[in-house]
Amino acid sequence: MNRYILRYSADEAKRPLLAEAVLKTGVLVNILAADVEHSKGTMVVAVLSDPAGERKLISYLRGNGVGVEKLEGNILKDDERCVDCCACYGVCPTKAITVKDMRMALNNDECIRCKACIEVCPTRALKMQDLKP
């Protein structure tokens, strides 16, 4: 399952483009985060398809003016600030944070960008990957 950042301008935001893309391609998506204003919008989606379906969906969205960028990571960890207290481990609802050999480890494939780990980190060693271009 790959995740993508979708960027809409005001013109694209007036149409239900994501719904149209799902209907026309048959590819399911899960909206993980959305920030929509009257003049623009940004969404983070997980694409639930095989590679061919994923390409079809992305092509449809891009062909309709939506900016599509693959999300390579969600949470960024500053190893110099992290003291491996694992406070983040206890609050992660998807278990995207694990403890291996007494050290905190991130699995960004499981992250849903809820920011719970960032809020509890006492050393501020965690931050969200910026979605702005």
OpenMM code with the backbone's topology and positions (N, CA, C; nanometers):
from openmm import Vec3, app, unit

residues = "MET ASN ARG TYR ILE LEU ARG TYR SER ALA ASP GLU ALA LYS ARG PRO LEU LEU ALA GLU ALA VAL LEU LYS THR GLY VAL LEU VAL ASN ILE LEU ALA ALA ASP VAL GLU HIS SER LYS GLY THR MET VAL VAL ALA VAL LEU SER ASP PRO ALA GLY GLU ARG LYS LEU ILE SER TYR LEU ARG GLY ASN GLY VAL GLY VAL GLU LYS LEU GLU GLY ASN ILE LEU LYS ASP ASP GLU ARG CYS VAL ASP CYS CYS ALA CYS TYR GLY VAL CYS PRO THR LYS ALA ILE THR VAL LYS ASP MET ARG MET ALA LEU ASN ASN ASP GLU CYS ILE ARG CYS LYS ALA CYS ILE GLU VAL CYS PRO THR ARG ALA LEU LYS MET GLN ASP LEU LYS PRO".split()
positions = [
    Vec3(0.0852, -0.1175, 0.0000),
    Vec3(0.0000, 0.0000, 0.0000),
    Vec3(0.0892, 0.1231, 0.0000),
    Vec3(0.0779, 0.2026, -0.1032),
    Vec3(0.1543, 0.3266, -0.1115),
    Vec3(0.0670, 0.4439, -0.0723),
    Vec3(0.1329, 0.5472, -0.0236),
    Vec3(0.0632, 0.6684, 0.0182),
    Vec3(0.1066, 0.7845, -0.0695),
    Vec3(0.0123, 0.8749, -0.0932),
    Vec3(0.0374, 0.9884, -0.1807),
    Vec3(-0.0171, 1.1163, -0.1192),
    Vec3(0.0477, 1.2255, -0.1534),
    Vec3(-0.0021, 1.3583, -0.1196),
    Vec3(-0.0726, 1.4098, -0.2449),
    Vec3(-0.1972, 1.4488, -0.2291),
    Vec3(-0.2738, 1.5055, -0.3399),
    Vec3(-0.2918, 1.6535, -0.3133),
    Vec3(-0.2618, 1.7348, -0.4132),
    Vec3(-0.2765, 1.8807, -0.3996),
    Vec3(-0.3762, 1.9311, -0.5029),
    Vec3(-0.4800, 1.9982, -0.4521),
    Vec3(-0.5875, 2.0504, -0.5356),
    Vec3(-0.5819, 2.2024, -0.5365),
    Vec3(-0.6069, 2.2617, -0.6527),
    Vec3(-0.6255, 2.4070, -0.6589),
    Vec3(-0.7737, 2.4347, -0.6366),
    Vec3(-0.8114, 2.5606, -0.6343),
    Vec3(-0.9516, 2.5981, -0.6127),
    Vec3(-1.0417, 2.5373, -0.7202),
    Vec3(-0.9958, 2.5351, -0.8445),
    Vec3(-1.0779, 2.4803, -0.9526),
    Vec3(-1.1033, 2.3303, -0.9352),
    Vec3(-0.9988, 2.2568, -0.9015),
    Vec3(-1.0148, 2.1121, -0.8828),
    Vec3(-1.0957, 2.0807, -0.7575),
    Vec3(-1.0860, 2.1648, -0.6559),
    Vec3(-1.1557, 2.1397, -0.5298),
    Vec3(-1.3071, 2.1514, -0.5441),
    Vec3(-1.3541, 2.2131, -0.6513),
    Vec3(-1.4981, 2.2287, -0.6726),
    Vec3(-1.5638, 2.0985, -0.7194),
    Vec3(-1.4842, 2.0063, -0.7732),
    Vec3(-1.5359, 1.8782, -0.8226),
    Vec3(-1.4982, 1.7655, -0.7279),
    Vec3(-1.5775, 1.6618, -0.7218),
    Vec3(-1.5410, 1.5449, -0.6395),
    Vec3(-1.4442, 1.4542, -0.7161),
    Vec3(-1.3249, 1.5065, -0.7449),
    Vec3(-1.2307, 1.4346, -0.8306),
    Vec3(-1.1855, 1.3012, -0.7739),
    Vec3(-1.1647, 1.2941, -0.6443),
    Vec3(-1.1200, 1.1675, -0.5861),
    Vec3(-1.2299, 1.0622, -0.5987),
    Vec3(-1.3537, 1.1022, -0.5732),
    Vec3(-1.4665, 1.0091, -0.5892),
    Vec3(-1.4792, 0.9652, -0.7345),
    Vec3(-1.4653, 1.0584, -0.8277),
    Vec3(-1.4704, 1.0251, -0.9705),
    Vec3(-1.3595, 0.9264, -1.0064),
    Vec3(-1.2399, 0.9513, -0.9541),
    Vec3(-1.1259, 0.8639, -0.9843),
    Vec3(-1.1509, 0.7226, -0.9332),
    Vec3(-1.2063, 0.7115, -0.8145),
    Vec3(-1.2366, 0.5793, -0.7589),
    Vec3(-1.3408, 0.5081, -0.8450),
    Vec3(-1.4457, 0.5792, -0.8832),
    Vec3(-1.5506, 0.5188, -0.9662),
    Vec3(-1.4996, 0.4777, -1.1042),
    Vec3(-1.4213, 0.5633, -1.1667),
    Vec3(-1.3754, 0.5361, -1.3041),
    Vec3(-1.2659, 0.4304, -1.3107),
    Vec3(-1.1802, 0.4244, -1.2077),
    Vec3(-1.0688, 0.3292, -1.2118),
    Vec3(-1.0960, 0.2020, -1.1329),
    Vec3(-1.1911, 0.2084, -1.0410),
    Vec3(-1.2180, 0.0927, -0.9556),
    Vec3(-1.1144, 0.0727, -0.8470),
    Vec3(-1.0280, 0.1704, -0.8279),
    Vec3(-0.9211, 0.1610, -0.7284),
    Vec3(-0.9665, 0.2295, -0.5995),
    Vec3(-0.9578, 0.1580, -0.4892),
    Vec3(-0.9989, 0.2135, -0.3614),
    Vec3(-0.8872, 0.2952, -0.2984),
    Vec3(-0.9252, 0.4006, -0.2281),
    Vec3(-0.8300, 0.4817, -0.1534),
    Vec3(-0.8829, 0.5028, -0.0129),
    Vec3(-0.7926, 0.5245, 0.0777),
    Vec3(-0.8273, 0.5570, 0.2155),
    Vec3(-0.7696, 0.6953, 0.2437),
    Vec3(-0.8547, 0.7906, 0.2808),
    Vec3(-0.8071, 0.9257, 0.3128),
    Vec3(-0.7514, 0.9235, 0.4549),
    Vec3(-0.6225, 0.9527, 0.4686),
    Vec3(-0.5558, 0.9500, 0.5982),
    Vec3(-0.5533, 1.0869, 0.6652),
    Vec3(-0.5464, 1.1920, 0.5849),
    Vec3(-0.5444, 1.3290, 0.6375),
    Vec3(-0.5910, 1.4225, 0.5277),
    Vec3(-0.6549, 1.5307, 0.5685),
    Vec3(-0.7010, 1.6291, 0.4699),
    Vec3(-0.6959, 1.7680, 0.5313),
    Vec3(-0.6552, 1.8637, 0.4495),
    Vec3(-0.6525, 2.0045, 0.4872),
    Vec3(-0.7085, 2.0800, 0.3676),
    Vec3(-0.8344, 2.1217, 0.3792),
    Vec3(-0.9034, 2.1823, 0.2661),
    Vec3(-0.9471, 2.3236, 0.3020),
    Vec3(-0.9166, 2.4155, 0.2141),
    Vec3(-0.9592, 2.5544, 0.2272),
    Vec3(-1.0363, 2.5900, 0.1014),
    Vec3(-1.0933, 2.7089, 0.0965),
    Vec3(-1.1707, 2.7485, -0.0214),
    Vec3(-1.0846, 2.7636, -0.1460),
    Vec3(-0.9557, 2.7899, -0.1302),
    Vec3(-0.8711, 2.8154, -0.2472),
    Vec3(-0.7751, 2.7012, -0.2804),
    Vec3(-0.7677, 2.5982, -0.1938),
    Vec3(-0.6765, 2.4873, -0.2207),
    Vec3(-0.7061, 2.3730, -0.1246),
    Vec3(-0.6460, 2.2603, -0.1518),
    Vec3(-0.6631, 2.1457, -0.0638),
    Vec3(-0.5457, 2.0517, -0.0736),
    Vec3(-0.5170, 1.9839, 0.0365),
    Vec3(-0.4118, 1.8831, 0.0414),
    Vec3(-0.4680, 1.7613, 0.1122),
    Vec3(-0.4458, 1.6446, 0.0549),
    Vec3(-0.4895, 1.5193, 0.1158),
    Vec3(-0.3749, 1.4210, 0.1170),
    Vec3(-0.3754, 1.3355, 0.2164),
    Vec3(-0.2852, 1.2214, 0.2189),
    Vec3(-0.3739, 1.0990, 0.2066),
    Vec3(-0.3465, 1.0178, 0.1048),
    Vec3(-0.4283, 0.8995, 0.0807),
    Vec3(-0.3406, 0.7752, 0.0707),
    Vec3(-0.3987, 0.6626, 0.1093),
    Vec3(-0.3363, 0.5324, 0.0878),
    Vec3(-0.4096, 0.4678, -0.0286),
    Vec3(-0.3362, 0.4190, -0.1257),
    Vec3(-0.3945, 0.3559, -0.2438),
    Vec3(-0.3946, 0.2055, -0.2216),
    Vec3(-0.5137, 0.1474, -0.2295),
    Vec3(-0.5314, 0.0052, -0.2001),
    Vec3(-0.5488, -0.0713, -0.3315),
    Vec3(-0.4367, -0.0944, -0.3996),
    Vec3(-0.4440, -0.1583, -0.5307),
    Vec3(-0.3112, -0.2199, -0.5678),
    Vec3(-0.3144, -0.2953, -0.6754),
    Vec3(-0.1910, -0.3467, -0.7334),
    Vec3(-0.1242, -0.2329, -0.8109),
    Vec3(0.0003, -0.2490, -0.8527),
    Vec3(0.0710, -0.1404, -0.9218),
    Vec3(-0.0010, -0.0878, -1.0463),
    Vec3(-0.0656, -0.1746, -1.1232),
    Vec3(-0.1347, -0.1292, -1.2448),
    Vec3(-0.2522, -0.0389, -1.2099),
    Vec3(-0.3296, -0.0765, -1.1106),
    Vec3(-0.4418, 0.0055, -1.0678),
    Vec3(-0.3953, 0.1378, -1.0097),
    Vec3(-0.2858, 0.1323, -0.9355),
    Vec3(-0.2283, 0.2535, -0.8767),
    Vec3(-0.1881, 0.3526, -0.9862),
    Vec3(-0.1225, 0.3024, -1.0891),
    Vec3(-0.0825, 0.3882, -1.2013),
    Vec3(-0.2048, 0.4485, -1.2713),
    Vec3(-0.3084, 0.3685, -1.2866),
    Vec3(-0.4319, 0.4148, -1.3502),
    Vec3(-0.4954, 0.5288, -1.2698),
    Vec3(-0.5031, 0.5128, -1.1390),
    Vec3(-0.5602, 0.6153, -1.0515),
    Vec3(-0.4783, 0.7436, -1.0566),
    Vec3(-0.3476, 0.7317, -1.0458),
    Vec3(-0.2595, 0.8482, -1.0472),
    Vec3(-0.2689, 0.9207, -1.1812),
    Vec3(-0.2730, 0.8457, -1.2879),
    Vec3(-0.2851, 0.9052, -1.4207),
    Vec3(-0.4167, 0.9827, -1.4324),
    Vec3(-0.5249, 0.9268, -1.3824),
    Vec3(-0.6543, 0.9952, -1.3879),
    Vec3(-0.6488, 1.1261, -1.3094),
    Vec3(-0.5952, 1.1201, -1.1878),
    Vec3(-0.5884, 1.2407, -1.1048),
    Vec3(-0.5012, 1.3478, -1.1697),
    Vec3(-0.3836, 1.3098, -1.2151),
    Vec3(-0.2943, 1.4070, -1.2793),
    Vec3(-0.3568, 1.4645, -1.4056),
    Vec3(-0.4276, 1.3813, -1.4809),
    Vec3(-0.4937, 1.4267, -1.6017),
    Vec3(-0.6053, 1.5268, -1.5745),
    Vec3(-0.6504, 1.5315, -1.4503),
    Vec3(-0.7550, 1.6256, -1.4108),
    Vec3(-0.7011, 1.7383, -1.3235),
    Vec3(-0.5704, 1.7611, -1.3294),
    Vec3(-0.5115, 1.8774, -1.2643),
    Vec3(-0.4728, 1.8624, -1.1190),
    Vec3(-0.4780, 1.7416, -1.0659),
    Vec3(-0.4404, 1.7196, -0.9257),
    Vec3(-0.2907, 1.6904, -0.9191),
    Vec3(-0.2207, 1.7589, -0.8302),
    Vec3(-0.0796, 1.7293, -0.8070),
    Vec3(-0.0684, 1.6030, -0.7241),
    Vec3(0.0113, 1.5081, -0.7680),
    Vec3(0.0256, 1.3798, -0.6986),
    Vec3(0.1730, 1.3568, -0.6702),
    Vec3(0.2040, 1.3325, -0.5433),
    Vec3(0.3428, 1.3081, -0.5034),
    Vec3(0.3454, 1.1900, -0.4074),
    Vec3(0.4323, 1.0938, -0.4328),
    Vec3(0.4427, 0.9778, -0.3446),
    Vec3(0.4978, 1.0215, -0.2100),
    Vec3(0.4343, 0.9760, -0.1046),
    Vec3(0.4776, 1.0081, 0.0312),
    Vec3(0.5792, 0.9033, 0.0734),
    Vec3(0.7011, 0.9459, 0.0947),
    Vec3(0.8085, 0.8525, 0.1275),
    Vec3(0.8189, 0.8245, 0.2763),
    Vec3(0.7700, 0.9138, 0.3583),
    Vec3(0.7744, 0.8942, 0.5028),
    Vec3(0.6732, 0.9838, 0.5691),
    Vec3(0.6450, 0.9580, 0.6918),
    Vec3(0.5484, 1.0386, 0.7659),
    Vec3(0.6145, 1.1110, 0.8820),
    Vec3(0.6695, 1.0337, 0.9710),
    Vec3(0.7326, 1.0879, 1.0903),
    Vec3(0.8841, 1.0872, 1.0704),
    Vec3(0.9448, 1.1983, 1.1007),
    Vec3(1.0903, 1.2082, 1.0925),
    Vec3(1.1462, 1.2090, 1.2343),
    Vec3(1.2515, 1.1334, 1.2556),
    Vec3(1.3123, 1.1199, 1.3876),
    Vec3(1.4513, 1.1822, 1.3875),
    Vec3(1.4754, 1.2687, 1.4839),
    Vec3(1.6076, 1.3281, 1.5032),
    Vec3(1.6826, 1.2392, 1.6018),
    Vec3(1.7737, 1.1575, 1.5507),
    Vec3(1.8458, 1.0623, 1.6356),
    Vec3(1.9295, 1.1293, 1.7434),
    Vec3(1.9725, 1.2527, 1.7199),
    Vec3(2.0526, 1.3225, 1.8205),
    Vec3(1.9684, 1.3683, 1.9396),
    Vec3(1.8408, 1.3958, 1.9170),
    Vec3(1.7521, 1.4404, 2.0252),
    Vec3(1.6829, 1.3242, 2.0957),
    Vec3(1.6600, 1.2141, 2.0240),
    Vec3(1.5854, 1.1013, 2.0795),
    Vec3(1.6675, 1.0308, 2.1873),
    Vec3(1.6031, 1.0099, 2.3020),
    Vec3(1.6690, 0.9401, 2.4128),
    Vec3(1.6108, 0.7999, 2.4315),
    Vec3(1.5309, 0.7559, 2.3346),
    Vec3(1.4690, 0.6232, 2.3368),
    Vec3(1.3907, 0.5958, 2.4647),
    Vec3(1.3162, 0.6963, 2.5092),
    Vec3(1.2315, 0.6788, 2.6266),
    Vec3(1.1074, 0.5963, 2.5937),
    Vec3(1.0726, 0.5930, 2.4654),
    Vec3(0.9609, 0.5154, 2.4111),
    Vec3(0.8239, 0.5621, 2.4590),
    Vec3(0.8131, 0.6884, 2.4981),
    Vec3(0.6816, 0.7442, 2.5314),
    Vec3(0.5910, 0.7370, 2.4092),
    Vec3(0.6482, 0.7525, 2.2918),
    Vec3(0.5730, 0.7485, 2.1656),
    Vec3(0.5126, 0.6103, 2.1400),
    Vec3(0.5822, 0.5075, 2.1837),
    Vec3(0.5368, 0.3702, 2.1619),
    Vec3(0.3992, 0.3460, 2.2248),
    Vec3(0.3808, 0.3965, 2.3429),
    Vec3(0.2570, 0.3722, 2.4164),
    Vec3(0.1342, 0.4405, 2.3586),
    Vec3(0.1525, 0.5455, 2.2804),
    Vec3(0.0372, 0.6195, 2.2282),
    Vec3(0.0071, 0.5902, 2.0815),
    Vec3(0.0904, 0.5161, 2.0140),
    Vec3(0.0714, 0.4906, 1.8710),
    Vec3(-0.0434, 0.3922, 1.8497),
    Vec3(-0.1523, 0.4380, 1.7858),
    Vec3(-0.2692, 0.3505, 1.7706),
    Vec3(-0.2516, 0.2389, 1.6686),
    Vec3(-0.1538, 0.2501, 1.5793),
    Vec3(-0.1361, 0.1489, 1.4744),
    Vec3(-0.0118, 0.0634, 1.4950),
    Vec3(0.0602, 0.0884, 1.6006),
    Vec3(0.1857, 0.0178, 1.6287),
    Vec3(0.2891, 0.0418, 1.5191),
    Vec3(0.2874, 0.1640, 1.4643),
    Vec3(0.3888, 0.2033, 1.3663),
    Vec3(0.5214, 0.2286, 1.4369),
    Vec3(0.5163, 0.2422, 1.5687),
    Vec3(0.6378, 0.2599, 1.6485),
    Vec3(0.6582, 0.1322, 1.7285),
    Vec3(0.7770, 0.0781, 1.7161),
    Vec3(0.8114, -0.0436, 1.7893),
    Vec3(0.9385, -0.0195, 1.8696),
    Vec3(0.9680, -0.1130, 1.9567),
    Vec3(1.0905, -0.1065, 2.0363),
    Vec3(1.1731, -0.2299, 2.0019),
    Vec3(1.2950, -0.2058, 1.9529),
    Vec3(1.3861, -0.3136, 1.9179),
    Vec3(1.5194, -0.2865, 1.9853),
    Vec3(1.5651, -0.3823, 2.0637),
    Vec3(1.6929, -0.3682, 2.1341),
    Vec3(1.6972, -0.2396, 2.2160),
    Vec3(1.5867, -0.2105, 2.2841),
    Vec3(1.5752, -0.0926, 2.3714),
    Vec3(1.5859, 0.0392, 2.2948),
    Vec3(1.5552, 0.0361, 2.1670),
    Vec3(1.5573, 0.1576, 2.0849),
    Vec3(1.4255, 0.1687, 2.0093),
    Vec3(1.3791, 0.2907, 1.9941),
    Vec3(1.2562, 0.3185, 1.9215),
    Vec3(1.2807, 0.3042, 1.7724),
    Vec3(1.1862, 0.2394, 1.7025),
    Vec3(1.1960, 0.2229, 1.5576),
    Vec3(1.0628, 0.2630, 1.4943),
    Vec3(1.0700, 0.3270, 1.3781),
    Vec3(0.9512, 0.3731, 1.3057),
    Vec3(0.9218, 0.2827, 1.1869),
    Vec3(0.7943, 0.2542, 1.1662),
    Vec3(0.7491, 0.1852, 1.0455),
    Vec3(0.6488, 0.2782, 0.9789),
    Vec3(0.6955, 0.3610, 0.8877),
    Vec3(0.6103, 0.4618, 0.8254),
    Vec3(0.4989, 0.4022, 0.7398),
    Vec3(0.5090, 0.2742, 0.7029),
    Vec3(0.4009, 0.2117, 0.6270),
    Vec3(0.2743, 0.1982, 0.7113),
    Vec3(0.2893, 0.1917, 0.8417),
    Vec3(0.1745, 0.1768, 0.9316),
    Vec3(0.1239, 0.3096, 0.9866),
    Vec3(0.1990, 0.4162, 0.9698),
    Vec3(0.1659, 0.5470, 1.0275),
    Vec3(0.0430, 0.6077, 0.9596),
    Vec3(-0.0486, 0.6613, 1.0402),
    Vec3(-0.1680, 0.7285, 0.9866),
    Vec3(-0.1628, 0.8790, 1.0111),
    Vec3(-0.0477, 0.9309, 1.0496),
    Vec3(-0.0267, 1.0751, 1.0664),
    Vec3(-0.1168, 1.1363, 1.1743),
    Vec3(-0.1420, 1.0636, 1.2802),
    Vec3(-0.2284, 1.1164, 1.3869),
    Vec3(-0.1556, 1.2155, 1.4774),
    Vec3(-0.0253, 1.2148, 1.4756),
    Vec3(0.0614, 1.3060, 1.5508),
    Vec3(0.0664, 1.2796, 1.7011),
    Vec3(0.0089, 1.1699, 1.7466),
    Vec3(0.0102, 1.1392, 1.8900),
    Vec3(0.1528, 1.1253, 1.9423),
    Vec3(0.2399, 1.0644, 1.8650),
    Vec3(0.3786, 1.0449, 1.9079),
    Vec3(0.4524, 1.1784, 1.9212),
    Vec3(0.4242, 1.2678, 1.8304),
    Vec3(0.4893, 1.3995, 1.8321),
    Vec3(0.4495, 1.4764, 1.9571),
    Vec3(0.3222, 1.4670, 1.9926),
    Vec3(0.2716, 1.5410, 2.1075),
    Vec3(0.3284, 1.4923, 2.2402),
    Vec3(0.3620, 1.3635, 2.2515),
    Vec3(0.4128, 1.3119, 2.3792),
    Vec3(0.5644, 1.3081, 2.3883),
    Vec3(0.6341, 1.3330, 2.2807),
    Vec3(0.7804, 1.3235, 2.2816),
    Vec3(0.8399, 1.4331, 2.3714),
    Vec3(0.9044, 1.3950, 2.4814),
    Vec3(0.9562, 1.4960, 2.5739),
    Vec3(1.0764, 1.5745, 2.5206),
    Vec3(1.1489, 1.5188, 2.4248),
    Vec3(1.2668, 1.5880, 2.3721),
    Vec3(1.2407, 1.6531, 2.2369),
    Vec3(1.1183, 1.6412, 2.1880),
    Vec3(1.0797, 1.6968, 2.0573),
    Vec3(1.1693, 1.6423, 1.9454),
    Vec3(1.1961, 1.5117, 1.9536),
    Vec3(1.2805, 1.4453, 1.8544),
    Vec3(1.2018, 1.4007, 1.7313),
    Vec3(1.0697, 1.4070, 1.7388),
    Vec3(0.9857, 1.3634, 1.6275),
    Vec3(0.9160, 1.4822, 1.5643),
    Vec3(0.9037, 1.4766, 1.4314),
    Vec3(0.8264, 1.5794, 1.3624),
    Vec3(0.7612, 1.5171, 1.2398),
    Vec3(0.6563, 1.5825, 1.1932),
    Vec3(0.5826, 1.5347, 1.0774),
    Vec3(0.6516, 1.5797, 0.9501),
    Vec3(0.6571, 1.4916, 0.8511),
    Vec3(0.7090, 1.5301, 0.7200),
    Vec3(0.6198, 1.6413, 0.6661),
    Vec3(0.6796, 1.7461, 0.6164),
    Vec3(0.6053, 1.8607, 0.5640),
    Vec3(0.5339, 1.8226, 0.4363),
    Vec3(0.4055, 1.8599, 0.4259),
    Vec3(0.3267, 1.8301, 0.3077),
    Vec3(0.3237, 1.9452, 0.2094),
    Vec3(0.3795, 2.0560, 0.2459),
    Vec3(0.3763, 2.1723, 0.1573),
    Vec3(0.4875, 2.1614, 0.0540),
    Vec3(0.4593, 2.2047, -0.0695),
    Vec3(0.5620, 2.1935, -0.1753),
    Vec3(0.6787, 2.2861, -0.1502),
] * unit.nanometer
topology = app.Topology()
chain = topology.addChain("A")
for resn in residues:
    res = topology.addResidue(resn, chain)
    for name in ("N", "CA", "C"):
        topology.addAtom(name, app.Element.getBySymbol(name[0]), res)
